[in-house]
């Protein structure tokens, strides 16, 4: 066995042990709850734009993108645009003509200005409207024509009904061996009424939508190795690998 293979096998074995390590998992869960209370994820940026993600999930997305080598990434939910910039920068490193499409019901003007003047904007397009509006969905499908490897990230309205519709509409676009990533599934693991000013809650969130979706869709499986590796993630059960 080569030294590279040995190192990789050691990583795999460590990750497998994580899921058995209750003190480690409990510590991670405690950190996530306390971190969410103080908006920890709001403190990070990518190439100058707020990204509003845990660093661990950013690293996971980097690994996924480098492995999949997509030529088209779709993201619902734009906010400040940090994730769009991140995805575009990864495609820039990969090379080729890869593009990113962001969808948001309200692309605020100050954020649009900053995104459009960014060096990575050459790879970014944006649509303003609800991600489950059929007109928007059709435009996304039009953008997707002639793309070979498509990766989809869902990070907009986090209610069960909304995410389930997004999964229904956008999952067919994901190509085999790529990923459909559903962010903020962690809501299901937080105490009830943890988000008192939001329409989502325990029992009504992206994770419950994923569970419902997977009951009738066999193209995707939950990639447990990713969450076992990260431990600290807002996306438990949300990294879905396309296997068909």
C-alpha positions, -999 to 999 in steps of 0.1 A, spaced: 0 0 0 14 34 -9 17 62 17 -11 81 0 -34 51 2 -24 45 38 -32 81 47 -66 79 30 -75 47 47 -66 61 81 -89 91 74 -117 67 65 -113 47 96 -112 78 118 -144 90 103 -161 57 109 -151 59 145 -166 93 149 -202 80 146 -195 57 176 -179 85 197 -208 98 218 -188 123 239 -174 138 207 -209 139 190 -225 154 221 -198 181 222 -204 189 186 -242 191 191 -238 214 221 -215 237 201 -239 239 172 -268 249 195 -248 275 213 -232 288 181 -266 292 164 -278 312 194 -251 339 187 -253 337 149 -218 322 147 -222 314 110 -227 351 101 -191 359 110 -174 345 79 -169 357 44 -156 343 11 -135 367 -11 -150 397 6 -187 386 7 -206 373 38 -212 336 33 -233 327 63 -221 291 66 -202 270 92 -166 267 80 -169 230 81 -197 230 56 -177 253 33 -148 228 34 -172 200 26 -186 218 -4 -151 224 -16 -144 187 -14 -177 179 -32 -171 204 -60 -135 193 -66 -146 157 -67 -176 161 -89 -161 188 -112 -195 202 -121 -200 227 -150 -232 241 -135 -241 248 -99 -276 260 -89 -283 276 -55 -316 287 -41 -312 315 -17 -286 342 -24 -286 365 7 -253 385 6 -239 363 -22 -209 347 -5 -219 312 -15 -223 322 -51 -188 338 -50 -175 306 -34 -190 283 -60 -178 306 -88 -143 306 -74 -142 268 -72 -153 266 -109 -126 292 -117 -100 269 -102 -114 238 -120 -112 257 -153 -135 255 -182 -168 274 -187 -186 264 -155 -214 287 -144 -234 294 -112 -270 303 -110 -285 319 -79 -323 322 -72 -338 344 -45 -372 359 -40 -356 392 -31 -321 400 -44 -314 432 -25 -299 459 -46 -269 465 -24 -261 428 -25 -266 426 -63 -242 456 -68 -215 439 -47 -220 405 -65 -220 420 -100 -188 440 -94 -169 410 -80 -142 394 -101 -161 361 -100 -193 376 -114 -183 365 -149 -194 330 -139 -226 341 -120 -262 346 -131 -291 355 -108 -329 351 -110 -352 371 -88 -384 353 -78 -396 323 -57 -376 292 -63 -409 272 -66 -426 296 -90 -431 276 -122 -418 304 -144 -386 306 -124 -383 268 -125 -386 268 -162 -359 295 -165 -336 273 -144 -342 243 -167 -335 266 -197 -301 276 -181 -294 239 -175 -297 228 -211 -264 215 -225 -248 212 -190 -231 179 -183 -226 178 -146 -251 197 -124 -249 202 -86 -279 217 -67 -279 235 -33 -311 244 -16 -308 272 10 -339 295 7 -372 292 27 -367 265 52 -402 252 57 -411 216 50 -435 224 22 -412 248 4 -382 226 5 -402 195 -6 -413 215 -36 -377 225 -44 -367 189 -41 -395 179 -65 -386 205 -90 -348 205 -89 -337 170 -81 -342 158 -117 -315 182 -128 -288 166 -106 -266 143 -126 -254 109 -114 -225 110 -90 -232 147 -82 -249 160 -51 -282 176 -40 -273 196 -9 -301 207 15 -288 232 40 -301 239 75 -315 205 81 -301 211 116 -334 229 125 -349 195 132 -322 189 159 -327 222 177 -351 226 206 -387 235 197 -394 272 191 -356 278 187 -365 301 158 -394 321 173 -395 347 145 -393 322 116 -420 300 100 -400 268 104 -395 247 135 -389 212 148 -412 190 126 -414 216 98 -380 221 82 -356 209 55 -347 177 72 -384 166 75 -387 175 38 -356 153 29 -371 124 48 -404 127 30 -386 131 -4 -365 100 1 -395 78 8 -404 80 -29 -371 88 -47 -344 62 -50 -320 83 -70 -304 98 -39 -289 85 -7 -278 104 24 -240 106 24 -234 99 61 -197 99 57 -197 137 52 -216 145 84 -196 119 103 -165 136 91 -177 172 99 -195 166 131 -201 203 133 -225 210 104 -259 227 97 -266 200 71 -271 166 88 -289 142 65 -287 170 39 -258 159 18 -276 137 -8 -255 118 -34 -271 110 -67 -266 73 -74 -288 69 -105 
